[in-house]
Amino acid sequence: MARIAILTVSDRAARGDYEDRGGPACEDWLRGVITTPIEILRRITPDGRAEVAGALIDLADTWGADLILATGGTGPSPRDQTPEAMADVIRFDLPGFGESMRAANGKVVATAILSRQGAGVRGRTLIITLPGSPNAISTSLEAIFAAVPYCLDLIGAARIETDPAIIKAHRPKGA
């Protein structure tokens, strides 16, 4: 069974001043697309490089997440340090994920170019950073998720399958 962690990065949500909408949006989207059994853990952390890096390490190394979706903290504000935190903990990045997400969101809103979402690999965990807006989360995941199952295969993570009527996972023949 695949383990998927959803990390909401938000000072306000961590303090309880703001309802976390990004985490539930991620979970709803995943449960509507993935057809294999999955275990989902949702967590909230405040913005900040050290806080986010610590949460990513804990979710990958201690909880054993195959996939981590971190939502929020990808903008240009001073406290938006999710990309830097991810860079601190990954072995290598996968820049095509961020490029695809920005391109897809750019068709919806001009300010998508301000978002610094991306992806990288830590051990056998794929980490994807997403915007905090539920609409942008959906647009981002629709743009990249066809590649996620095969990426998980390649890094030795748990295998997931998708509903091809929603997102057709791309795997080479025989994979």
ChimeraX commands (.cxc) that place a marker at each C-alpha (Angstrom):
marker #1 position 0.00,0.00,0.00 radius 0.5
marker #1 position 1.37,3.39,-0.99 radius 0.5
marker #1 position 1.89,5.97,1.73 radius 0.5
marker #1 position 1.17,9.55,0.73 radius 0.5
marker #1 position 1.83,12.52,2.99 radius 0.5
marker #1 position 0.22,15.89,2.45 radius 0.5
marker #1 position 2.07,18.73,4.12 radius 0.5
marker #1 position 0.28,22.07,4.34 radius 0.5
marker #1 position 2.78,24.90,4.76 radius 0.5
marker #1 position 1.10,27.91,6.34 radius 0.5
marker #1 position 1.82,30.09,9.36 radius 0.5
marker #1 position -1.87,30.97,9.69 radius 0.5
marker #1 position -3.15,27.39,9.36 radius 0.5
marker #1 position -0.51,26.16,11.82 radius 0.5
marker #1 position -1.69,28.76,14.38 radius 0.5
marker #1 position -5.35,27.90,13.75 radius 0.5
marker #1 position -6.13,31.37,12.35 radius 0.5
marker #1 position -6.98,29.98,8.93 radius 0.5
marker #1 position -8.73,26.83,7.82 radius 0.5
marker #1 position -6.45,24.52,5.87 radius 0.5
marker #1 position -8.01,24.21,2.43 radius 0.5
marker #1 position -4.94,22.98,0.55 radius 0.5
marker #1 position -4.52,19.71,2.44 radius 0.5
marker #1 position -8.13,18.59,2.00 radius 0.5
marker #1 position -8.04,19.64,-1.68 radius 0.5
marker #1 position -4.97,17.46,-2.25 radius 0.5
marker #1 position -6.52,14.50,-0.47 radius 0.5
marker #1 position -9.82,14.77,-2.33 radius 0.5
marker #1 position -8.00,14.99,-5.67 radius 0.5
marker #1 position -5.82,11.95,-4.91 radius 0.5
marker #1 position -8.74,9.83,-3.69 radius 0.5
marker #1 position -10.62,10.63,-6.89 radius 0.5
marker #1 position -7.72,9.59,-9.15 radius 0.5
marker #1 position -5.75,6.78,-7.48 radius 0.5
marker #1 position -7.41,3.36,-7.70 radius 0.5
marker #1 position -4.93,1.29,-5.66 radius 0.5
marker #1 position -5.07,1.25,-1.85 radius 0.5
marker #1 position -3.35,4.26,-0.30 radius 0.5
marker #1 position -2.72,5.55,3.20 radius 0.5
marker #1 position -2.81,9.34,3.50 radius 0.5
marker #1 position -1.34,11.36,6.36 radius 0.5
marker #1 position -2.03,15.09,6.52 radius 0.5
marker #1 position 0.11,17.47,8.52 radius 0.5
marker #1 position 0.38,21.25,8.91 radius 0.5
marker #1 position 3.63,23.11,9.51 radius 0.5
marker #1 position 4.43,26.81,9.71 radius 0.5
marker #1 position 6.29,28.50,6.89 radius 0.5
marker #1 position 10.06,28.65,7.18 radius 0.5
marker #1 position 12.96,26.75,5.75 radius 0.5
marker #1 position 13.94,24.77,8.87 radius 0.5
marker #1 position 10.34,23.89,9.80 radius 0.5
marker #1 position 9.46,22.65,6.32 radius 0.5
marker #1 position 12.74,20.76,5.88 radius 0.5
marker #1 position 12.25,19.03,9.23 radius 0.5
marker #1 position 8.70,18.01,8.34 radius 0.5
marker #1 position 9.77,16.67,4.92 radius 0.5
marker #1 position 12.59,14.62,6.47 radius 0.5
marker #1 position 10.25,13.22,9.13 radius 0.5
marker #1 position 7.57,12.29,6.59 radius 0.5
marker #1 position 10.06,10.67,4.20 radius 0.5
marker #1 position 12.45,8.97,6.61 radius 0.5
marker #1 position 10.39,8.23,9.71 radius 0.5
marker #1 position 6.85,7.79,8.38 radius 0.5
marker #1 position 8.09,6.23,5.11 radius 0.5
marker #1 position 6.10,8.27,2.60 radius 0.5
marker #1 position 6.34,7.16,-1.02 radius 0.5
marker #1 position 4.97,10.52,-2.14 radius 0.5
marker #1 position 4.83,13.86,-0.33 radius 0.5
marker #1 position 2.69,16.70,-1.62 radius 0.5
marker #1 position 3.65,19.96,0.10 radius 0.5
marker #1 position 1.11,22.70,-0.52 radius 0.5
marker #1 position 1.89,26.34,0.15 radius 0.5
marker #1 position 5.00,28.39,0.71 radius 0.5
marker #1 position 5.99,28.47,-2.96 radius 0.5
marker #1 position 5.42,32.16,-3.65 radius 0.5
marker #1 position 7.84,35.10,-3.54 radius 0.5
marker #1 position 6.99,36.34,-0.02 radius 0.5
marker #1 position 9.86,36.34,2.49 radius 0.5
marker #1 position 8.33,33.48,4.55 radius 0.5
marker #1 position 7.69,31.35,1.43 radius 0.5
marker #1 position 10.67,29.01,1.73 radius 0.5
marker #1 position 9.22,25.64,0.74 radius 0.5
marker #1 position 11.43,25.37,-2.41 radius 0.5
marker #1 position 14.57,26.10,-0.38 radius 0.5
marker #1 position 13.54,23.58,2.28 radius 0.5
marker #1 position 12.95,20.93,-0.37 radius 0.5
marker #1 position 16.34,21.68,-1.93 radius 0.5
marker #1 position 17.94,21.12,1.48 radius 0.5
marker #1 position 16.55,17.58,1.80 radius 0.5
marker #1 position 16.46,16.06,-1.70 radius 0.5
marker #1 position 19.18,14.12,-3.49 radius 0.5
marker #1 position 18.20,15.59,-6.87 radius 0.5
marker #1 position 15.49,17.72,-8.39 radius 0.5
marker #1 position 13.11,17.02,-11.26 radius 0.5
marker #1 position 12.67,20.46,-12.89 radius 0.5
marker #1 position 10.14,19.30,-15.49 radius 0.5
marker #1 position 7.47,19.03,-12.79 radius 0.5
marker #1 position 7.69,22.73,-11.88 radius 0.5
marker #1 position 7.88,23.78,-15.51 radius 0.5
marker #1 position 4.73,21.81,-16.36 radius 0.5
marker #1 position 2.80,23.07,-13.35 radius 0.5
marker #1 position 3.66,26.72,-14.02 radius 0.5
marker #1 position 2.73,26.35,-17.70 radius 0.5
marker #1 position -0.64,24.81,-16.83 radius 0.5
marker #1 position -1.44,27.40,-14.17 radius 0.5
marker #1 position -0.27,30.20,-16.48 radius 0.5
marker #1 position -3.21,29.40,-18.75 radius 0.5
marker #1 position -5.50,30.19,-15.82 radius 0.5
marker #1 position -3.85,33.14,-14.05 radius 0.5
marker #1 position -1.01,35.47,-15.07 radius 0.5
marker #1 position 0.55,35.38,-11.59 radius 0.5
marker #1 position 1.40,31.67,-11.97 radius 0.5
marker #1 position 4.89,32.76,-13.01 radius 0.5
marker #1 position 5.45,33.88,-9.41 radius 0.5
marker #1 position 5.04,30.33,-8.10 radius 0.5
marker #1 position 8.15,28.30,-7.42 radius 0.5
marker #1 position 6.68,24.82,-7.20 radius 0.5
marker #1 position 8.81,21.83,-8.15 radius 0.5
marker #1 position 9.75,18.25,-7.33 radius 0.5
marker #1 position 12.66,16.18,-6.15 radius 0.5
marker #1 position 13.66,12.80,-4.80 radius 0.5
marker #1 position 14.81,11.87,-1.31 radius 0.5
marker #1 position 15.65,8.17,-1.10 radius 0.5
marker #1 position 12.55,6.39,-2.33 radius 0.5
marker #1 position 10.28,9.38,-1.73 radius 0.5
marker #1 position 9.04,11.73,-4.44 radius 0.5
marker #1 position 8.41,15.21,-3.05 radius 0.5
marker #1 position 6.23,17.61,-5.03 radius 0.5
marker #1 position 5.69,21.20,-3.93 radius 0.5
marker #1 position 2.40,22.78,-4.94 radius 0.5
marker #1 position 0.76,26.21,-4.65 radius 0.5
marker #1 position -1.60,26.68,-1.70 radius 0.5
marker #1 position -4.74,27.53,-3.69 radius 0.5
marker #1 position -7.12,24.56,-4.12 radius 0.5
marker #1 position -7.77,25.55,-7.76 radius 0.5
marker #1 position -4.03,25.76,-8.48 radius 0.5
marker #1 position -3.49,22.43,-6.73 radius 0.5
marker #1 position -5.97,20.73,-9.04 radius 0.5
marker #1 position -4.53,22.38,-12.16 radius 0.5
marker #1 position -0.99,21.45,-11.07 radius 0.5
marker #1 position -1.78,17.82,-10.32 radius 0.5
marker #1 position -3.71,17.42,-13.58 radius 0.5
marker #1 position -0.64,18.70,-15.44 radius 0.5
marker #1 position 1.89,16.30,-13.91 radius 0.5
marker #1 position 0.21,13.28,-12.40 radius 0.5
marker #1 position 0.41,11.06,-15.49 radius 0.5
marker #1 position 4.18,10.89,-14.84 radius 0.5
marker #1 position 3.99,10.31,-11.07 radius 0.5
marker #1 position 3.26,6.54,-11.01 radius 0.5
marker #1 position 6.21,5.72,-13.28 radius 0.5
marker #1 position 8.48,8.08,-11.34 radius 0.5
marker #1 position 7.53,6.20,-8.15 radius 0.5
marker #1 position 8.36,2.92,-9.91 radius 0.5
marker #1 position 11.78,4.23,-10.96 radius 0.5
marker #1 position 12.79,5.35,-7.47 radius 0.5
marker #1 position 11.64,2.12,-5.80 radius 0.5
marker #1 position 8.53,3.52,-4.11 radius 0.5
marker #1 position 5.17,1.74,-3.87 radius 0.5
marker #1 position 3.27,1.23,-7.10 radius 0.5
marker #1 position 0.10,3.22,-7.65 radius 0.5
marker #1 position -2.51,2.99,-10.38 radius 0.5
marker #1 position -4.83,5.71,-11.59 radius 0.5
marker #1 position -8.30,5.80,-13.06 radius 0.5
marker #1 position -7.52,6.19,-16.78 radius 0.5
marker #1 position -10.80,8.01,-17.34 radius 0.5
marker #1 position -9.40,10.84,-15.18 radius 0.5
marker #1 position -5.59,10.60,-15.46 radius 0.5
marker #1 position -3.97,7.94,-17.61 radius 0.5
marker #1 position -0.66,7.03,-16.00 radius 0.5
marker #1 position 2.14,6.85,-18.53 radius 0.5
marker #1 position 4.42,3.86,-18.23 radius 0.5
marker #1 position 6.55,2.44,-21.03 radius 0.5
marker #1 position 5.31,-0.87,-22.42 radius 0.5
marker #1 position 6.23,-3.70,-20.08 radius 0.5
marker #1 position 6.83,-1.42,-17.09 radius 0.5
marker link #1:1,2 radius 0.2
marker link #1:2,3 radius 0.2
marker link #1:3,4 radius 0.2
marker link #1:4,5 radius 0.2
marker link #1:5,6 radius 0.2
marker link #1:6,7 radius 0.2
marker link #1:7,8 radius 0.2
marker link #1:8,9 radius 0.2
marker link #1:9,10 radius 0.2
marker link #1:10,11 radius 0.2
marker link #1:11,12 radius 0.2
marker link #1:12,13 radius 0.2
marker link #1:13,14 radius 0.2
marker link #1:14,15 radius 0.2
marker link #1:15,16 radius 0.2
marker link #1:16,17 radius 0.2
marker link #1:17,18 radius 0.2
marker link #1:18,19 radius 0.2
marker link #1:19,20 radius 0.2
marker link #1:20,21 radius 0.2
marker link #1:21,22 radius 0.2
marker link #1:22,23 radius 0.2
marker link #1:23,24 radius 0.2
marker link #1:24,25 radius 0.2
marker link #1:25,26 radius 0.2
marker link #1:26,27 radius 0.2
marker link #1:27,28 radius 0.2
marker link #1:28,29 radius 0.2
marker link #1:29,30 radius 0.2
marker link #1:30,31 radius 0.2
marker link #1:31,32 radius 0.2
marker link #1:32,33 radius 0.2
marker link #1:33,34 radius 0.2
marker link #1:34,35 radius 0.2
marker link #1:35,36 radius 0.2
marker link #1:36,37 radius 0.2
marker link #1:37,38 radius 0.2
marker link #1:38,39 radius 0.2
marker link #1:39,40 radius 0.2
marker link #1:40,41 radius 0.2
marker link #1:41,42 radius 0.2
marker link #1:42,43 radius 0.2
marker link #1:43,44 radius 0.2
marker link #1:44,45 radius 0.2
marker link #1:45,46 radius 0.2
marker link #1:46,47 radius 0.2
marker link #1:47,48 radius 0.2
marker link #1:48,49 radius 0.2
marker link #1:49,50 radius 0.2
marker link #1:50,51 radius 0.2
marker link #1:51,52 radius 0.2
marker link #1:52,53 radius 0.2
marker link #1:53,54 radius 0.2
marker link #1:54,55 radius 0.2
marker link #1:55,56 radius 0.2
marker link #1:56,57 radius 0.2
marker link #1:57,58 radius 0.2
marker link #1:58,59 radius 0.2
marker link #1:59,60 radius 0.2
marker link #1:60,61 radius 0.2
marker link #1:61,62 radius 0.2
marker link #1:62,63 radius 0.2
marker link #1:63,64 radius 0.2
marker link #1:64,65 radius 0.2
marker link #1:65,66 radius 0.2
marker link #1:66,67 radius 0.2
marker link #1:67,68 radius 0.2
marker link #1:68,69 radius 0.2
marker link #1:69,70 radius 0.2
marker link #1:70,71 radius 0.2
marker link #1:71,72 radius 0.2
marker link #1:72,73 radius 0.2
marker link #1:73,74 radius 0.2
marker link #1:74,75 radius 0.2
marker link #1:75,76 radius 0.2
marker link #1:76,77 radius 0.2
marker link #1:77,78 radius 0.2
marker link #1:78,79 radius 0.2
marker link #1:79,80 radius 0.2
marker link #1:80,81 radius 0.2
marker link #1:81,82 radius 0.2
marker link #1:82,83 radius 0.2
marker link #1:83,84 radius 0.2
marker link #1:84,85 radius 0.2
marker link #1:85,86 radius 0.2
marker link #1:86,87 radius 0.2
marker link #1:87,88 radius 0.2
marker link #1:88,89 radius 0.2
marker link #1:89,90 radius 0.2
marker link #1:90,91 radius 0.2
marker link #1:91,92 radius 0.2
marker link #1:92,93 radius 0.2
marker link #1:93,94 radius 0.2
marker link #1:94,95 radius 0.2
marker link #1:95,96 radius 0.2
marker link #1:96,97 radius 0.2
marker link #1:97,98 radius 0.2
marker link #1:98,99 radius 0.2
marker link #1:99,100 radius 0.2
marker link #1:100,101 radius 0.2
marker link #1:101,102 radius 0.2
marker link #1:102,103 radius 0.2
marker link #1:103,104 radius 0.2
marker link #1:104,105 radius 0.2
marker link #1:105,106 radius 0.2
marker link #1:106,107 radius 0.2
marker link #1:107,108 radius 0.2
marker link #1:108,109 radius 0.2
marker link #1:109,110 radius 0.2
marker link #1:110,111 radius 0.2
marker link #1:111,112 radius 0.2
marker link #1:112,113 radius 0.2
marker link #1:113,114 radius 0.2
marker link #1:114,115 radius 0.2
marker link #1:115,116 radius 0.2
marker link #1:116,117 radius 0.2
marker link #1:117,118 radius 0.2
marker link #1:118,119 radius 0.2
marker link #1:119,120 radius 0.2
marker link #1:120,121 radius 0.2
marker link #1:121,122 radius 0.2
marker link #1:122,123 radius 0.2
marker link #1:123,124 radius 0.2
marker link #1:124,125 radius 0.2
marker link #1:125,126 radius 0.2
marker link #1:126,127 radius 0.2
marker link #1:127,128 radius 0.2
marker link #1:128,129 radius 0.2
marker link #1:129,130 radius 0.2
marker link #1:130,131 radius 0.2
marker link #1:131,132 radius 0.2
marker link #1:132,133 radius 0.2
marker link #1:133,134 radius 0.2
marker link #1:134,135 radius 0.2
marker link #1:135,136 radius 0.2
marker link #1:136,137 radius 0.2
marker link #1:137,138 radius 0.2
marker link #1:138,139 radius 0.2
marker link #1:139,140 radius 0.2
marker link #1:140,141 radius 0.2
marker link #1:141,142 radius 0.2
marker link #1:142,143 radius 0.2
marker link #1:143,144 radius 0.2
marker link #1:144,145 radius 0.2
marker link #1:145,146 radius 0.2
marker link #1:146,147 radius 0.2
marker link #1:147,148 radius 0.2
marker link #1:148,149 radius 0.2
marker link #1:149,150 radius 0.2
marker link #1:150,151 radius 0.2
marker link #1:151,152 radius 0.2
marker link #1:152,153 radius 0.2
marker link #1:153,154 radius 0.2
marker link #1:154,155 radius 0.2
marker link #1:155,156 radius 0.2
marker link #1:156,157 radius 0.2
marker link #1:157,158 radius 0.2
marker link #1:158,159 radius 0.2
marker link #1:159,160 radius 0.2
marker link #1:160,161 radius 0.2
marker link #1:161,162 radius 0.2
marker link #1:162,163 radius 0.2
marker link #1:163,164 radius 0.2
marker link #1:164,165 radius 0.2
marker link #1:165,166 radius 0.2
marker link #1:166,167 radius 0.2
marker link #1:167,168 radius 0.2
marker link #1:168,169 radius 0.2
marker link #1:169,170 radius 0.2
marker link #1:170,171 radius 0.2
marker link #1:171,172 radius 0.2
marker link #1:172,173 radius 0.2
marker link #1:173,174 radius 0.2
marker link #1:174,175 radius 0.2
view
